Amino acid sequence: QVQLAESGGGLVQTGGSVRLSCAASGSTFRNYAVAWFRQAPGKEREFVAAIRQNGGSSYLGDSMKGRFTISRDNSKNTVYLQMNILKPEDTAVYYCAASRTVILSAIRSEGSYAAWGQGTQVTVSS
């Protein structure tokens, strides 16, 4: 099973940018689809973005389109989430998750992912 570790969170002003990283270890990373989810205080976990094993296809949550980009570098066992034009409502703990077997119709579902990182806090000040 792959182990995941997020980094790159912090405090940023409205309109600013942050790049999160999800570093993987312990298994063949290129075999895993990877997703980002986020959870704000008092809210359910929300799908942010996902990328297929070879990086050829990626998917974004509706409120992230035009602002966020997901990418991966399999040579570095890392997936990135570039977040631009940040808003206070983007404030949350961001988690990366991985799965070898997720199907396209379920790629936005957190139940599709067995491996999870500990999360990294992103706070957007207004």
Secondary structure, 3 states (H helix, E strand, C coil): CCEEEEECCEEEECCCCEEEEEEEECCCHHHCEEEEEEECCCCCCEEEEEECCCCCCEEECHHHCCCEEEEEECCCCEEEEEECCCCHHHCEEEEEEEECCCCHHHCCCHHHCCEECCCEEEEEEC
